Amino acid sequence: MHATRLPIWWVCCLLLLMVACEEADEEAKSNNYKFVKPRHFPAPTYNFDKNPITKEGFELGKKLFFDPLLSKDNSVSCNSCHIQSTAFADAQQHPLSIGVDNRVGLRNAPPLTNLAFMPEFFWDGGVTHLDFVPINAIESPFEMDEKLASVVEKLNANDEYRQLFQMAFSVDEITSPLMLKALSQFMLLMVSANTPYDDYILGDVEALSKEEVEGLSLFRQKCGDCHSGELFTDFTYRNNGLNTDFKDQGRALITESENDVGKFRVPGLRNIARTAPYMHNAMFTSLEQVLDHYDNSIQHSPTLDPTLEKGISLTENEKSKIITFLNTLTDHDFRSDRRFMNQQ
């Protein structure tokens, strides 16, 4: 028997189809590393022209994020205090974050979400550019307790890292600015905007239940002055009446103004149901406790936010509905996005 020969035109079509599929697959993979602004979000504050995200840069930043080499004793990584399942907040069972030698930090590690849109960082706003955020963690004696120069030295002594930096930035020598840019590329893609609330805002009126819509309305009335916009923060610094003894002076540490004593950044609320404990000092372990505080436990001091002088009057039913709404801000896709998982 003779083998059946395919017509040449058919073989050519098949080859073209295979090439097209490969190109489409490569394009899809490339899109995984593109920053896409959700259409209902504000414009990003980060200048991508000075640090465009690439696959190589993102993967390098990811490796650095999970590597305890950044700490003094090689025991603590960025991921130690920023866990994906809790929207990159601290998932450990203790109020304040813990660094090298089990040293207890001064504040609750905030979640790393939608950083491309933030004008300032940390609870006190002490850093104004994402590229410089990791320096605080690396050099803090309560976190990684390392020197930036020492980290760079360790990276340059590592053949794998030298190769990865060459691939990402076409350099033969690793420098701290490039290391920080790689970490930023990884963190910049931590965009959380795929929740039932987002579906509702973008036109799907069935995305929220009746009680969730009522909770949204109550939230806007009771909490919307501070937690405004699609990021649920107005980016201001406020004293929200947690205490009257300010061992941590908050924003005043940066501005050196008595008017800022006890003021801390208004946090965004996306994935809030997954990021307990709450407040800069991890004072509350549940959303119920947070709302109870605003309802009946405000502590008065000279810098207390004027809007909280009389607290925020809330019935138990209103609290329940607001919490029901806050649960619609959980982005399950973001919390399980394989791009951010350590697969080594």
N, C-alpha and C positions, 0 to 999 in steps of 0.2 A: 504494500500500500504506500501511496505517496502522501507526504505531509501536506496539509492544506496551507497554501501561502496566502497571507493577508495582503490585500491591495496596498500599494505604497501610500496612497492618499489616506487610507485608514490608519496605517502605522504613524504617519506624520501627525494626524489628528490626535492619536493617543499620546504621542510624545508631547505635543503642545498642551494637552490637558494635564499631563503630569507636571510639566513645568509651571503651568498656571496654578495648580494646587499647591505646589511647593512655595511659590511666590506669595500666595494668599496666606499660607501657614506662617511664613516668615513675617509678613505684614501684621498678622494677628499677634504674633509674639512681640513684635516691636511696639505695638499699641499698648501692651501691658506696662510699658515704661514711659508712656506719655502722660503728662499732667493734663487732666481735663477738668475744667472748672464746672461744677454743677450750675445749671443755668439760673437757679434762684439764689445762688451764693453771691456775696460781694466780690469785687476784684481782689486777686491775691496781692499781698504786700511784698512777697518775695520777688526779687529780680532774677527771673530765669535766664535772661540774656547773659548774665555773668556766671551762671552755673547750670547749663542745660542738662537735663536728665538723660542719661544713656543707660542701656542695659548693663554695660560694664561698670559704670559708676554706681548704679543702684545696687548691683550684686556685691560690689566691694563695700559699700556702706552697710549693707546687710551683714556681711561677714564681721565687720568691725563692731557693729551693734551687739552681736552675740559673743564677742570675744573678750574673755576676762583679762587678756593681755593688757588692756587699757588701764587696769588697776595695779596698785603697787605690789600686791602679793599674788596677782593672777587668780583672784578668787571672785571678783565682782565684775559683771558686764552691765551694759546699759539695760539689757533684758532682765537683769536681776530685779529691777524696780519697775519695769515697764513691760507688762505681760499682755500679749495680744488678746487673750480671752476676756480681759477686763478693759478692753480698748486702750491698751498700753498704759494702764494705771498699775499701781502696786497691788498685786493679788495676795501678798503674804498675810498671814494672820497675826498682824501686829499693827498698832496705830501709826507709828512713824517708820519711815524707810530705814533699812539697816545696810551699812556698808562694810568695809574691810574690818577684820577683827571684831565683827559683830557690834560695831559702833552704831549707836542709835542717832539718827539724823534729827534735825531741828523742825522739819516740816513733812507733811504728807506729800509724796510724789504725785504730781498731777498727771492726768492722762495725756498721751501724745496723739492728738487728733486735730486735723484741719490746721496744722501749723503754718501752712502756706498763707493763711489769711490773718495771722496774728501780727499786730504791730509791736508787741513787747512780750517778754517771756518771764516765767517764774511768778510766784505769788506776789513778789514785790516789783515786778517789771524791771529788774536790774539789768536785763540784756535786751537789746533792741534789734538783734539780727540772729536769725536761726543758726547761721554758721558758727556763732560763738557760744551757743547754748551748751554743747558738750564740754567745753572747757571748765565750766563750773562744777560739773559732776566729776570730771577727771581729777581736778585739783582740790576739791573739797575734802578736808580731813575726815568728814563723816561719811563720805561716799567711796571714791576710788583712791584717794590719798596719794595720787601720783603727780608727777610733773609732766607737762605737755612735751617738753624736750626729751624726757626719758621714754615716753611712748613712741615718739618718732624714732629714737635710737633703736628701740626694740623692733620696730617695723622694718627699718632699714637692714637689720641683721637677719631678717626672715626672707628667704629666697622666694617663697610663695607670694608674700605680700609685694615684694619688689616687682614680680611679674604681673600681679594684678593691677598695681598702680601704673605700670607701663601700658597695659591694655586699656585702662580707663582714661589716663591723662597723657600718654606718650611721653613719660619722663623716666629717667634712670635713677633719680634720687627722690625719696619720699620726703615731703615737707608737711608741716602742720596745717597750712591752709588747704592743701589738697586732701588731707585726711578729713578735715572738717567739712569740706565740700562733698566728699563721698557720703559721710553720715547724713548731711542735709538731703542729698538725692534720695536716700532711703526714706527719710522721715517725711519728705515733701509729698510722697504718694500716699501717705496715711490720710486719705480723704474719706470721711464718713458722711454719706448723704443719701443712703438707701434704706429708708425706714418707712413704716406705715404713715408717719406724719408727712414725710416728703411726698409720698404718693398722693396724699390728700391735698397738700398745698399745690401740687402740680396738676390737679384737676380730677383725681379719682375720688369722688364724693363718698364712695363706698369703703374707702380704705380705713376709715375710723368709725367706731361704733357710736351710738348716741351718747353714751356715757363718756367716751373719750373726747368727743366734740365738746361736750359740756365742760369737761376738765380743761380743754384747751382755752375755752372762753374764760373760765375762772383764772387760769394761769395768766392770761394776758391782763386781766383786771388786777390781780393781786401781786404778780411777780414780774410783769412785763416791763416795768420801768428800768430795771437793772438787767434782766435777762431778755434782751430784745434782739430782734433780727433773726436770721436763719442760723446763726452760730450761738444764739441764746446768751449773748453777753454784749454789754455796751463798752467793754474794755476799760472801764473806770476802776478806781481803787476806793474801797469803802470800808468803814468800820461798821460791821453788821451786828454789834452788840454781843459778841461771844463772852467777853470778860472786861474787867476794868484794870487788871494788872498786866501790863504789856511788857513781859520779858522779851518777847519778839515784837519789835516795833514796826515791822512790816514796811510799808512804803517809805516811812521816815528814814529808814536805813539808806535809801537811795537819794531822797531829796534833802535830807537833813533839816526837814521842816517839822515843827511841833504840830502843825495842822494835819500831818499825815501819820501821826502815831496811831498804831492799831488798824491801819487801813491795808487791805489786801485786794488783789485783783478779783473782780467779779468773774467767776469761772463760767465757761460754756457748759451746757447741760446735755449735750449729745452723749448717748450711752450712759446717762447718769444712773440708771438703775443697776448698772454693772460695775460702778467705780467706787463703791464704798471702801473705806470710811470717807466722811465728808468734812469739809473746811480745811484750812491750811494746817490746823493742828490736829486733824483727824478726830475732832471732838464728838462727832455723831456717827453711829454705825448704821442708821437706817434713814430713809426719807421721811418716815413718820416723825422721828426725832427732830429732823431739820424743820419741818413745818410746825411742830410744837414749839420749837425755839422762837420762831418768828411770831407765833400767836401769843405766847405768854411768858417768855423767858429772856426778853431783851435786857441786856445790862447797859446802864446809862453811863456815859463818860463824855468828856469835852469834845471828842472828835466823832461821836456817834453820828451816823448818817441821818440827816433831818427827816427823811421819809420813814424812819423807824422809831421816831420818838414815842409813838403810841403803839408800836408793833403793827402786825398785820392780822386783823381779826379774821379768824377762820373757824367755821363749824367743823365738826368731825366728818360730816358728809362732804363738805367742800374739800377737806384734806384728802379724803379717799378718791374723789374725782380727779383732783390735780395729780395725785400719784398714778392713777390709772392712765392719765394722759402722758405723764413722764415716761412711762413704760413704752410708749409708742416711739420714743426717740432711740430705741435700741436697734443698732444696725448689725444684724446677724451675719450678713455677707462680709462686712468689714472685719468682724471678729474671727472669721474663718477663712479669710483670703489667704490662699497658699503662697502668694508672693512674699508675705511677711513672715513665713514660718521658717524656722531653722531646720533645714533638711540635711545637715551634714552628719 
